Amino acid sequence: ASGSCTDCEVGPYSSSSASHCQNCAGGKYAPNVASTSCMTCLKGTFSVSEAIICTSCSAGKYSELDMSTYCALCTPGRYSLPEADQCVDCISGRYAATDASTGCEACIAGKYSSDTASICIECAGGKFASGEANSMCSLCAKGKYSESTAAVCLSCGAGKFGSELGSSFCSLCSAGY
């Protein structure tokens, strides 16, 4: 019968006096039958056009604005949990090597990193970093030495000495010493 109204399905909406149903734009959704407007997707979620729900950003991705139509990837050195509205920096001693990281990994012994690192850096000769998640390398004590990427410093052997902090080698003792 002419003049009768039909409810819009889930997904589209119509305002009063509309002659047809309209699809919601990306970043919005219409979750009910007979919706009269679109609802806004909040930070940490997104939608494409014609959506009936907002989709949460997966771990490693984020949306920082309401009405997002996609989730951006966290860049190396940063990560996110699901439904994030921003990425979190890796703390010193940890790193995230790739886009869309879901967490940060600890630097291994002999390496270190600063905040927001995408790689761990090898300790130079004469320095060491024991254990994991080091934010810096320490100098070897006098009488000890190390090569690069050392987890510990080694003692100079018999007939050799290291007279300075941070030695990367030991010197031979002079004859008679």
FIROZA-357499 format. One record per atom (N, C-alpha, C): residue number from 1; residue in one letter; atom name; x, y, z. Coordinates in steps of 0.001 Angstrom, whole numbers. Example, Ala and Ser with C-alpha at 12.3 -4.5 7.8 and 13.67 -1.06 7.14 Angstrom:
BEGIN
<rec 1,"a","N",<13190,-5690,7800>>
<rec 1,"a","CA",<12300,-4500,7800>>
<rec 1,"a","C",<13200,-3300,7800>>
<rec 2,"s","N",<12850,-2250,7080>>
<rec 2,"s","CA",<13670,-1060,7140>>
<rec 2,"s","C",<12900,30,7870>>
//
This chain:
BEGIN
<rec 1,"a","N",<848,-1173,0>>
<rec 1,"a","CA",<0,0,0>>
<rec 1,"a","C",<887,1227,0>>
<rec 2,"s","N",<521,2184,-823>>
<rec 2,"s","CA",<1339,3387,-893>>
<rec 2,"s","C",<1203,4170,391>>
<rec 3,"g","N",<2270,4903,752>>
<rec 3,"g","CA",<2247,5693,1968>>
<rec 3,"g","C",<2703,4929,3193>>
<rec 4,"s","N",<2977,3627,3074>>
<rec 4,"s","CA",<3442,2890,4256>>
<rec 4,"s","C",<4965,2960,4329>>
<rec 5,"c","N",<5487,2842,5545>>
<rec 5,"c","CA",<6932,2914,5759>>
<rec 5,"c","C",<7473,1518,6012>>
<rec 6,"t","N",<8705,1302,5570>>
<rec 6,"t","CA",<9394,33,5806>>
<rec 6,"t","C",<10619,320,6652>>
<rec 7,"d","N",<10830,-497,7670>>
<rec 7,"d","CA",<12010,-317,8519>>
<rec 7,"d","C",<13270,-629,7728>>
<rec 8,"c","N",<14314,136,7987>>
<rec 8,"c","CA",<15624,-174,7402>>
<rec 8,"c","C",<16183,-1400,8115>>
<rec 9,"e","N",<16937,-2203,7386>>
<rec 9,"e","CA",<17602,-3369,7967>>
<rec 9,"e","C",<18732,-2896,8882>>
<rec 10,"v","N",<19363,-3850,9560>>
<rec 10,"v","CA",<20548,-3526,10347>>
<rec 10,"v","C",<21650,-3105,9373>>
<rec 11,"g","N",<22344,-2000,9658>>
<rec 11,"g","CA",<23409,-1492,8790>>
<rec 11,"g","C",<23065,-135,8226>>
<rec 12,"p","N",<22022,-17,7404>>
<rec 12,"p","CA",<21620,1310,6933>>
<rec 12,"p","C",<20722,2022,7961>>
<rec 13,"y","N",<20426,3273,7697>>
<rec 13,"y","CA",<19565,4069,8568>>
<rec 13,"y","C",<18715,4973,7695>>
<rec 14,"s","N",<17712,5603,8317>>
<rec 14,"s","CA",<16964,6645,7615>>
<rec 14,"s","C",<16518,7689,8614>>
<rec 15,"s","N",<16570,8929,8191>>
<rec 15,"s","CA",<16056,10013,9027>>
<rec 15,"s","C",<14556,10114,8771>>
<rec 16,"s","N",<13855,10851,9603>>
<rec 16,"s","CA",<12403,10962,9411>>
<rec 16,"s","C",<12113,11590,8055>>
<rec 17,"s","N",<11056,11196,7420>>
<rec 17,"s","CA",<10596,11640,6098>>
<rec 17,"s","C",<11496,11177,4962>>
<rec 18,"a","N",<12427,10252,5206>>
<rec 18,"a","CA",<13311,9773,4139>>
<rec 18,"a","C",<12547,8814,3233>>
<rec 19,"s","N",<12904,8816,1960>>
<rec 19,"s","CA",<12241,7923,1013>>
<rec 19,"s","C",<12995,6606,834>>
<rec 20,"h","N",<14196,6540,1383>>
<rec 20,"h","CA",<14971,5303,1295>>
<rec 20,"h","C",<15995,5226,2434>>
<rec 21,"c","N",<16557,4053,2609>>
<rec 21,"c","CA",<17570,3849,3647>>
<rec 21,"c","C",<18936,4236,3086>>
<rec 22,"q","N",<19803,4767,3960>>
<rec 22,"q","CA",<21148,5160,3551>>
<rec 22,"q","C",<22174,4355,4347>>
<rec 23,"n","N",<23308,4079,3711>>
<rec 23,"n","CA",<24388,3378,4400>>
<rec 23,"n","C",<25187,4355,5257>>
<rec 24,"c","N",<25632,3879,6400>>
<rec 24,"c","CA",<26503,4687,7247>>
<rec 24,"c","C",<27874,4774,6577>>
<rec 25,"a","N",<28504,5908,6714>>
<rec 25,"a","CA",<29856,6098,6188>>
<rec 25,"a","C",<30842,5332,7056>>
<rec 26,"g","N",<32046,5121,6552>>
<rec 26,"g","CA",<33088,4480,7340>>
<rec 26,"g","C",<33329,5256,8628>>
<rec 27,"g","N",<33632,4539,9700>>
<rec 27,"g","CA",<33835,5173,10999>>
<rec 27,"g","C",<32555,5302,11803>>
<rec 28,"k","N",<31440,4862,11190>>
<rec 28,"k","CA",<30131,4896,11866>>
<rec 28,"k","C",<29431,3563,11628>>
<rec 29,"y","N",<28359,3322,12371>>
<rec 29,"y","CA",<27627,2062,12220>>
<rec 29,"y","C",<26181,2237,12668>>
<rec 30,"a","N",<25325,1326,12199>>
<rec 30,"a","CA",<23911,1305,12581>>
<rec 30,"a","C",<23606,-110,13075>>
<rec 31,"p","N",<23535,-312,14379>>
<rec 31,"p","CA",<23439,-1660,14922>>
<rec 31,"p","C",<22034,-2257,14985>>
<rec 32,"n","N",<21021,-1442,14753>>
<rec 32,"n","CA",<19650,-1916,14966>>
<rec 32,"n","C",<18799,-1813,13707>>
<rec 33,"v","N",<17742,-2602,13686>>
<rec 33,"v","CA",<16710,-2431,12663>>
<rec 33,"v","C",<16044,-1085,12935>>
<rec 34,"a","N",<15718,-357,11894>>
<rec 34,"a","CA",<15023,932,11986>>
<rec 34,"a","C",<15859,2014,12655>>
<rec 35,"s","N",<17163,1991,12462>>
<rec 35,"s","CA",<18028,3051,13013>>
<rec 35,"s","C",<17694,4364,12329>>
<rec 36,"t","N",<17698,5430,13121>>
<rec 36,"t","CA",<17403,6755,12568>>
<rec 36,"t","C",<18662,7598,12402>>
<rec 37,"s","N",<19785,7074,12857>>
<rec 37,"s","CA",<21075,7762,12665>>
<rec 37,"s","C",<22189,6731,12831>>
<rec 38,"c","N",<23380,7147,12486>>
<rec 38,"c","CA",<24540,6273,12646>>
<rec 38,"c","C",<25244,6611,13957>>
<rec 39,"m","N",<25817,5592,14567>>
<rec 39,"m","CA",<26590,5792,15794>>
<rec 39,"m","C",<28072,5862,15415>>
<rec 40,"t","N",<28850,6543,16235>>
<rec 40,"t","CA",<30269,6766,15965>>
<rec 40,"t","C",<31131,5658,16561>>
<rec 41,"c","N",<32073,5146,15780>>
<rec 41,"c","CA",<33073,4217,16312>>
<rec 41,"c","C",<34065,5024,17152>>
<rec 42,"l","N",<34423,4503,18302>>
<rec 42,"l","CA",<35312,5211,19215>>
<rec 42,"l","C",<36775,4871,18951>>
<rec 43,"k","N",<37674,5628,19554>>
<rec 43,"k","CA",<39108,5363,19451>>
<rec 43,"k","C",<39381,3898,19753>>
<rec 44,"g","N",<40338,3311,19044>>
<rec 44,"g","CA",<40680,1908,19257>>
<rec 44,"g","C",<39823,950,18446>>
<rec 45,"t","N",<38853,1509,17693>>
<rec 45,"t","CA",<37987,704,16825>>
<rec 45,"t","C",<37891,1396,15466>>
<rec 46,"f","N",<37285,685,14496>>
<rec 46,"f","CA",<37089,1268,13167>>
<rec 46,"f","C",<35910,572,12507>>
<rec 47,"s","N",<35446,1145,11403>>
<rec 47,"s","CA",<34458,466,10563>>
<rec 47,"s","C",<34592,958,9132>>
<rec 48,"v","N",<34140,113,8217>>
<rec 48,"v","CA",<34017,507,6818>>
<rec 48,"v","C",<32564,916,6614>>
<rec 49,"s","N",<32199,1408,5440>>
<rec 49,"s","CA",<30810,1812,5213>>
<rec 49,"s","C",<29882,594,5313>>
<rec 50,"e","N",<28637,853,5632>>
<rec 50,"e","CA",<27589,-176,5769>>
<rec 50,"e","C",<27806,-1090,6978>>
<rec 51,"a","N",<28536,-627,7982>>
<rec 51,"a","CA",<28852,-1476,9132>>
<rec 51,"a","C",<27679,-1594,10102>>
<rec 52,"i","N",<27598,-2776,10733>>
<rec 52,"i","CA",<26610,-2977,11793>>
<rec 52,"i","C",<27286,-2974,13163>>
<rec 53,"i","N",<28612,-3047,13169>>
<rec 53,"i","CA",<29389,-2938,14412>>
<rec 53,"i","C",<30720,-2263,14088>>
<rec 54,"c","N",<31399,-1805,15135>>
<rec 54,"c","CA",<32772,-1334,14985>>
<rec 54,"c","C",<33681,-2513,15305>>
<rec 55,"t","N",<34783,-2595,14624>>
<rec 55,"t","CA",<35749,-3670,14835>>
<rec 55,"t","C",<36906,-3127,15659>>
<rec 56,"s","N",<37301,-3878,16680>>
<rec 56,"s","CA",<38444,-3465,17504>>
<rec 56,"s","C",<39733,-3585,16709>>
<rec 57,"c","N",<40644,-2641,16914>>
<rec 57,"c","CA",<41976,-2758,16320>>
<rec 57,"c","C",<42664,-3952,16973>>
<rec 58,"s","N",<43347,-4746,16188>>
<rec 58,"s","CA",<44063,-5898,16737>>
<rec 58,"s","C",<45374,-5429,17358>>
<rec 59,"a","N",<45983,-6283,18163>>
<rec 59,"a","CA",<47261,-5960,18799>>
<rec 59,"a","C",<48273,-5597,17714>>
<rec 60,"g","N",<49075,-4581,17973>>
<rec 60,"g","CA",<50054,-4109,16995>>
<rec 60,"g","C",<49520,-2995,16107>>
<rec 61,"k","N",<48235,-2672,16271>>
<rec 61,"k","CA",<47589,-1613,15488>>
<rec 61,"k","C",<46842,-686,16433>>
<rec 62,"y","N",<46442,495,15929>>
<rec 62,"y","CA",<45731,1464,16757>>
<rec 62,"y","C",<44904,2409,15891>>
<rec 63,"s","N",<43926,3059,16505>>
<rec 63,"s","CA",<43215,4179,15877>>
<rec 63,"s","C",<43065,5246,16954>>
<rec 64,"e","N",<43644,6408,16694>>
<rec 64,"e","CA",<43701,7437,17730>>
<rec 64,"e","C",<42533,8416,17693>>
<rec 65,"l","N",<41679,8304,16689>>
<rec 65,"l","CA",<40548,9221,16573>>
<rec 65,"l","C",<39225,8462,16545>>
<rec 66,"d","N",<38176,9096,17040>>
<rec 66,"d","CA",<36831,8565,16837>>
<rec 66,"d","C",<36551,8597,15330>>
<rec 67,"m","N",<35655,7752,14854>>
<rec 67,"m","CA",<35227,7677,13447>>
<rec 67,"m","C",<36340,7200,12517>>
<rec 68,"s","N",<37219,6327,12989>>
<rec 68,"s","CA",<38291,5812,12138>>
<rec 68,"s","C",<37744,4795,11150>>
<rec 69,"t","N",<38352,4782,9958>>
<rec 69,"t","CA",<37970,3821,8925>>
<rec 69,"t","C",<39018,2722,8773>>
<rec 70,"y","N",<40082,2785,9562>>
<rec 70,"y","CA",<41121,1747,9548>>
<rec 70,"y","C",<41954,1871,10825>>
<rec 71,"c","N",<42760,878,11069>>
<rec 71,"c","CA",<43712,914,12173>>
<rec 71,"c","C",<45108,1026,11580>>
<rec 72,"a","N",<45911,1917,12111>>
<rec 72,"a","CA",<47291,2111,11643>>
<rec 72,"a","C",<48212,1115,12354>>
<rec 73,"l","N",<49344,827,11721>>
<rec 73,"l","CA",<50324,-81,12302>>
<rec 73,"l","C",<51243,665,13257>>
<rec 74,"c","N",<51558,61,14383>>
<rec 74,"c","CA",<52591,618,15250>>
<rec 74,"c","C",<53925,480,14514>>
<rec 75,"t","N",<54768,1494,14613>>
<rec 75,"t","CA",<56068,1476,13937>>
<rec 75,"t","C",<57097,719,14788>>
<rec 76,"p","N",<58201,289,14187>>
<rec 76,"p","CA",<59229,-405,14971>>
<rec 76,"p","C",<59645,421,16196>>
<rec 77,"g","N",<59870,-281,17313>>
<rec 77,"g","CA",<60201,400,18565>>
<rec 77,"g","C",<58983,703,19415>>
<rec 78,"r","N",<57790,359,18878>>
<rec 78,"r","CA",<56528,624,19579>>
<rec 78,"r","C",<55627,-587,19431>>
<rec 79,"y","N",<54646,-714,20314>>
<rec 79,"y","CA",<53721,-1846,20262>>
<rec 79,"y","C",<52358,-1414,20789>>
<rec 80,"s","N",<51353,-2273,20607>>
<rec 80,"s","CA",<50038,-2014,21208>>
<rec 80,"s","C",<49348,-3323,21549>>
<rec 81,"l","N",<48425,-3210,22463>>
<rec 81,"l","CA",<47517,-4294,22823>>
<rec 81,"l","C",<46248,-4119,21990>>
<rec 82,"p","N",<45326,-5099,22001>>
<rec 82,"p","CA",<44087,-4931,21222>>
<rec 82,"p","C",<43292,-3697,21676>>
<rec 83,"e","N",<42568,-3115,20739>>
<rec 83,"e","CA",<41685,-1971,20946>>
<rec 83,"e","C",<42432,-737,21446>>
<rec 84,"a","N",<43650,-539,20953>>
<rec 84,"a","CA",<44487,586,21398>>
<rec 84,"a","C",<44165,1861,20629>>
<rec 85,"d","N",<44272,2988,21332>>
<rec 85,"d","CA",<44127,4274,20666>>
<rec 85,"d","C",<45486,4945,20465>>
<rec 86,"q","N",<46556,4257,20883>>
<rec 86,"q","CA",<47918,4728,20630>>
<rec 86,"q","C",<48894,3574,20824>>
<rec 87,"c","N",<50086,3733,20300>>
<rec 87,"c","CA",<51135,2728,20496>>
<rec 87,"c","C",<51964,3134,21702>>
<rec 88,"v","N",<52604,2161,22308>>
<rec 88,"v","CA",<53414,2385,23502>>
<rec 88,"v","C",<54879,2196,23118>>
<rec 89,"d","N",<55743,3082,23593>>
<rec 89,"d","CA",<57182,2967,23325>>
<rec 89,"d","C",<57768,1790,24093>>
<rec 90,"c","N",<58667,1053,23465>>
<rec 90,"c","CA",<59443,48,24191>>
<rec 90,"c","C",<60364,789,25156>>
<rec 91,"i","N",<60517,264,26348>>
<rec 91,"i","CA",<61416,895,27323>>
<rec 91,"i","C",<62850,479,27044>>
<rec 92,"s","N",<63794,1192,27595>>
<rec 92,"s","CA",<65198,864,27353>>
<rec 92,"s","C",<65483,-557,27815>>
<rec 93,"g","N",<66334,-1233,27053>>
<rec 93,"g","CA",<66639,-2635,27312>>
<rec 93,"g","C",<65739,-3588,26546>>
<rec 94,"r","N",<64728,-3041,25854>>
<rec 94,"r","CA",<63796,-3851,25077>>
<rec 94,"r","C",<63643,-3229,23697>>
<rec 95,"y","N",<63169,-4023,22736>>
<rec 95,"y","CA",<63028,-3534,21364>>
<rec 95,"y","C",<61872,-4229,20670>>
<rec 96,"a","N",<61390,-3609,19598>>
<rec 96,"a","CA",<60378,-4190,18702>>
<rec 96,"a","C",<60889,-3941,17292>>
<rec 97,"a","N",<61246,-5007,16600>>
<rec 97,"a","CA",<61949,-4887,15317>>
<rec 97,"a","C",<61047,-4583,14125>>
<rec 98,"t","N",<59767,-4900,14202>>
<rec 98,"t","CA",<58914,-4799,13018>>
<rec 98,"t","C",<57709,-3895,13248>>
<rec 99,"d","N",<57047,-3543,12157>>
<rec 99,"d","CA",<55747,-2869,12251>>
<rec 99,"d","C",<54762,-3819,12918>>
<rec 100,"a","N",<53743,-3276,13546>>
<rec 100,"a","CA",<52632,-4049,14130>>
<rec 100,"a","C",<53082,-4999,15243>>
<rec 101,"s","N",<54061,-4586,16030>>
<rec 101,"s","CA",<54510,-5426,17144>>
<rec 101,"s","C",<53463,-5459,18242>>
<rec 102,"t","N",<53361,-6613,18878>>
<rec 102,"t","CA",<52388,-6804,19960>>
<rec 102,"t","C",<53065,-6766,21324>>
<rec 103,"g","N",<54365,-6537,21347>>
<rec 103,"g","CA",<55123,-6431,22586>>
<rec 103,"g","C",<56577,-6155,22257>>
<rec 104,"c","N",<57376,-5969,23282>>
<rec 104,"c","CA",<58802,-5697,23115>>
<rec 104,"c","C",<59596,-6879,23654>>
<rec 105,"e","N",<60688,-7190,22988>>
<rec 105,"e","CA",<61562,-8284,23410>>
<rec 105,"e","C",<62769,-7719,24137>>
<rec 106,"a","N",<63290,-8496,25089>>
<rec 106,"a","CA",<64461,-8068,25855>>
<rec 106,"a","C",<65727,-8227,25026>>
<rec 107,"c","N",<66631,-7261,25137>>
<rec 107,"c","CA",<67953,-7404,24521>>
<rec 107,"c","C",<68701,-8510,25261>>
<rec 108,"i","N",<69461,-9299,24520>>
<rec 108,"i","CA",<70216,-10396,25132>>
<rec 108,"i","C",<71499,-9848,25766>>
<rec 109,"a","N",<72141,-10653,26600>>
<rec 109,"a","CA",<73402,-10265,27227>>
<rec 109,"a","C",<74405,-9852,26159>>
<rec 110,"g","N",<75177,-8810,26429>>
<rec 110,"g","CA",<76155,-8304,25476>>
<rec 110,"g","C",<75600,-7231,24559>>
<rec 111,"k","N",<74296,-6938,24704>>
<rec 111,"k","CA",<73657,-5903,23886>>
<rec 111,"k","C",<72791,-5014,24781>>
<rec 112,"y","N",<72432,-3832,24272>>
<rec 112,"y","CA",<71606,-2885,25023>>
<rec 112,"y","C",<70734,-2085,24060>>
<rec 113,"s","N",<69780,-1342,24603>>
<rec 113,"s","CA",<68977,-425,23787>>
<rec 113,"s","C",<68489,732,24636>>
<rec 114,"s","N",<68153,1824,23959>>
<rec 114,"s","CA",<67515,2960,24611>>
<rec 114,"s","C",<66005,2853,24367>>
<rec 115,"d","N",<65236,3834,24818>>
<rec 115,"d","CA",<63785,3827,24614>>
<rec 115,"d","C",<63440,3810,23122>>
<rec 116,"t","N",<62309,3220,22792>>
<rec 116,"t","CA",<61751,3182,21437>>
<rec 116,"t","C",<62719,2549,20430>>
<rec 117,"a","N",<63425,1515,20845>>
<rec 117,"a","CA",<64422,884,19978>>
<rec 117,"a","C",<63786,-157,19061>>
<rec 118,"s","N",<64333,-238,17843>>
<rec 118,"s","CA",<63925,-1286,16916>>
<rec 118,"s","C",<65000,-2371,16804>>
<rec 119,"i","N",<66160,-2107,17396>>
<rec 119,"i","CA",<67248,-3093,17442>>
<rec 119,"i","C",<67993,-2937,18762>>
<rec 120,"c","N",<68758,-3953,19105>>
<rec 120,"c","CA",<69668,-3850,20239>>
<rec 120,"c","C",<71064,-3613,19670>>
<rec 121,"i","N",<71853,-2851,20390>>
<rec 121,"i","CA",<73188,-2472,19945>>
<rec 121,"i","C",<74221,-3290,20709>>
<rec 122,"e","N",<75242,-3766,19997>>
<rec 122,"e","CA",<76297,-4551,20630>>
<rec 122,"e","C",<77155,-3666,21530>>
<rec 123,"c","N",<77521,-4190,22698>>
<rec 123,"c","CA",<78480,-3485,23545>>
<rec 123,"c","C",<79825,-3466,22817>>
<rec 124,"a","N",<80514,-2346,22851>>
<rec 124,"a","CA",<81828,-2229,22212>>
<rec 124,"a","C",<82869,-2977,23040>>
<rec 125,"g","N",<84005,-3255,22445>>
<rec 125,"g","CA",<85098,-3876,23176>>
<rec 125,"g","C",<85448,-3033,24399>>
<rec 126,"g","N",<85750,-3704,25508>>
<rec 126,"g","CA",<86058,-2994,26750>>
<rec 126,"g","C",<84827,-2735,27598>>
<rec 127,"k","N",<83670,-3151,27103>>
<rec 127,"k","CA",<82412,-2982,27830>>
<rec 127,"k","C",<81674,-4312,27853>>
<rec 128,"f","N",<80695,-4421,28759>>
<rec 128,"f","CA",<79907,-5645,28856>>
<rec 128,"f","C",<78503,-5319,29344>>
<rec 129,"a","N",<77586,-6254,29110>>
<rec 129,"a","CA",<76212,-6160,29611>>
<rec 129,"a","C",<75777,-7573,29971>>
<rec 130,"s","N",<75673,-7848,31259>>
<rec 130,"s","CA",<75275,-9195,31698>>
<rec 130,"s","C",<73756,-9276,31807>>
<rec 131,"g","N",<73221,-10476,31751>>
<rec 131,"g","CA",<71771,-10656,31862>>
<rec 131,"g","C",<71051,-10135,30629>>
<rec 132,"e","N",<69743,-9921,30774>>
<rec 132,"e","CA",<68900,-9431,29673>>
<rec 132,"e","C",<68390,-8035,29964>>
<rec 133,"a","N",<67848,-7399,28949>>
<rec 133,"a","CA",<67155,-6110,29050>>
<rec 133,"a","C",<68056,-5001,29589>>
<rec 134,"n","N",<69258,-4901,29046>>
<rec 134,"n","CA",<70200,-3865,29485>>
<rec 134,"n","C",<69951,-2551,28760>>
<rec 135,"s","N",<70009,-1459,29515>>
<rec 135,"s","CA",<69837,-141,28924>>
<rec 135,"s","C",<71180,536,28652>>
<rec 136,"m","N",<72275,-121,29064>>
<rec 136,"m","CA",<73615,408,28809>>
<rec 136,"m","C",<74648,-693,29016>>
<rec 137,"c","N",<75853,-438,28580>>
<rec 137,"c","CA",<76973,-1349,28813>>
<rec 137,"c","C",<77863,-733,29880>>
<rec 138,"s","N",<78493,-1575,30665>>
<rec 138,"s","CA",<79396,-1116,31715>>
<rec 138,"s","C",<80845,-1322,31284>>
<rec 139,"l","N",<81753,-500,31827>>
<rec 139,"l","CA",<83180,-620,31516>>
<rec 139,"l","C",<83785,-1800,32260>>
<rec 140,"c","N",<84695,-2494,31618>>
<rec 140,"c","CA",<85457,-3550,32289>>
<rec 140,"c","C",<86395,-2901,33306>>
<rec 141,"a","N",<86603,-3563,34428>>
<rec 141,"a","CA",<87496,-3069,35476>>
<rec 141,"a","C",<88946,-3183,35032>>
<rec 142,"k","N",<89849,-2471,35714>>
<rec 142,"k","CA",<91282,-2603,35447>>
<rec 142,"k","C",<91669,-4058,35642>>
<rec 143,"g","N",<92553,-4566,34794>>
<rec 143,"g","CA",<92993,-5949,34877>>
<rec 143,"g","C",<92068,-6917,34153>>
<rec 144,"k","N",<91007,-6376,33520>>
<rec 144,"k","CA",<90073,-7207,32758>>
<rec 144,"k","C",<89869,-6582,31388>>
<rec 145,"y","N",<89311,-7364,30469>>
<rec 145,"y","CA",<89071,-6879,29109>>
<rec 145,"y","C",<87857,-7599,28529>>
<rec 146,"s","N",<87366,-7079,27401>>
<rec 146,"s","CA",<86313,-7775,26653>>
<rec 146,"s","C",<86396,-7395,25191>>
<rec 147,"e","N",<85922,-8295,24356>>
<rec 147,"e","CA",<85713,-7990,22941>>
<rec 147,"e","C",<84276,-7497,22818>>
<rec 148,"s","N",<83840,-7133,21625>>
<rec 148,"s","CA",<82469,-6629,21466>>
<rec 148,"s","C",<81443,-7721,21785>>
<rec 149,"t","N",<80256,-7285,22147>>
<rec 149,"t","CA",<79114,-8144,22481>>
<rec 149,"t","C",<79399,-9054,23673>>
<rec 150,"a","N",<80133,-8552,24666>>
<rec 150,"a","CA",<80491,-9370,25828>>
<rec 150,"a","C",<79416,-9308,26908>>
<rec 151,"a","N",<79177,-10468,27510>>
<rec 151,"a","CA",<78290,-10539,28668>>
<rec 151,"a","C",<79083,-10395,29966>>
<rec 152,"v","N",<80390,-10679,29903>>
<rec 152,"v","CA",<81289,-10540,31062>>
<rec 152,"v","C",<82655,-10076,30562>>
<rec 153,"c","N",<83432,-9531,31473>>
<rec 153,"c","CA",<84820,-9190,31164>>
<rec 153,"c","C",<85702,-10343,31622>>
<rec 154,"l","N",<86764,-10571,30908>>
<rec 154,"l","CA",<87696,-11655,31222>>
<rec 154,"l","C",<88936,-11090,31888>>
<rec 155,"s","N",<89538,-11871,32781>>
<rec 155,"s","CA",<90775,-11448,33442>>
<rec 155,"s","C",<91935,-11564,32476>>
<rec 156,"c","N",<92862,-10609,32570>>
<rec 156,"c","CA",<94078,-10701,31773>>
<rec 156,"c","C",<94864,-11905,32300>>
<rec 157,"g","N",<95417,-12712,31416>>
<rec 157,"g","CA",<96146,-13917,31813>>
<rec 157,"g","C",<97511,-13592,32400>>
<rec 158,"a","N",<98178,-14614,32836>>
<rec 158,"a","CA",<99525,-14469,33392>>
<rec 158,"a","C",<100437,-13813,32362>>
<rec 159,"g","N",<101245,-12867,32820>>
<rec 159,"g","CA",<102173,-12172,31939>>
<rec 159,"g","C",<101529,-11052,31133>>
<rec 160,"k","N",<100251,-10751,31436>>
<rec 160,"k","CA",<99540,-9675,30735>>
<rec 160,"k","C",<98862,-8774,31762>>
<rec 161,"f","N",<98556,-7544,31357>>
<rec 161,"f","CA",<97868,-6615,32252>>
<rec 161,"f","C",<96948,-5685,31464>>
<rec 162,"g","N",<95993,-5128,32170>>
<rec 162,"g","CA",<95107,-4104,31631>>
<rec 162,"g","C",<95112,-2962,32635>>
<rec 163,"s","N",<95720,-1854,32285>>
<rec 163,"s","CA",<95920,-776,33255>>
<rec 163,"s","C",<94789,247,33266>>
<rec 164,"e","N",<93842,128,32346>>
<rec 164,"e","CA",<92786,1131,32255>>
<rec 164,"e","C",<91413,488,32372>>
<rec 165,"l","N",<90449,1294,32791>>
<rec 165,"l","CA",<89046,874,32743>>
<rec 165,"l","C",<88649,736,31279>>
<rec 166,"g","N",<87823,-218,30969>>
<rec 166,"g","CA",<87290,-333,29615>>
<rec 166,"g","C",<88280,-833,28586>>
<rec 167,"s","N",<89188,-1716,28971>>
<rec 167,"s","CA",<90171,-2249,28013>>
<rec 167,"s","C",<89531,-3301,27110>>
<rec 168,"s","N",<89907,-3254,25839>>
<rec 168,"s","CA",<89441,-4272,24896>>
<rec 168,"s","C",<90547,-5298,24623>>
<rec 169,"f","N",<91680,-5153,25288>>
<rec 169,"f","CA",<92781,-6111,25159>>
<rec 169,"f","C",<93686,-5967,26379>>
<rec 170,"c","N",<94558,-6919,26573>>
<rec 170,"c","CA",<95557,-6870,27639>>
<rec 170,"c","C",<96931,-6715,27003>>
<rec 171,"s","N",<97781,-5981,27653>>
<rec 171,"s","CA",<99158,-5761,27161>>
<rec 171,"s","C",<100096,-6771,27805>>
<rec 172,"l","N",<101162,-7080,27102>>
<rec 172,"l","CA",<102187,-7973,27648>>
<rec 172,"l","C",<103015,-7218,28686>>
<rec 173,"c","N",<103332,-7914,29761>>
<rec 173,"c","CA",<104202,-7320,30783>>
<rec 173,"c","C",<105620,-7216,30207>>
<rec 174,"s","N",<106360,-6201,30636>>
<rec 174,"s","CA",<107757,-6062,30219>>
<rec 174,"s","C",<108563,-7191,30804>>
<rec 175,"a","N",<109673,-7520,30184>>
<rec 175,"a","CA",<110546,-8611,30664>>
<rec 175,"a","C",<110948,-8336,32109>>
<rec 176,"g","N",<110855,-9350,32932>>
<rec 176,"g","CA",<111251,-9239,34326>>
<rec 176,"g","C",<110110,-8833,35255>>
<rec 177,"y","N",<108884,-8622,34733>>
<rec 177,"y","CA",<107749,-8259,35603>>
<rec 177,"y","C",<106725,-9346,35658>>
//
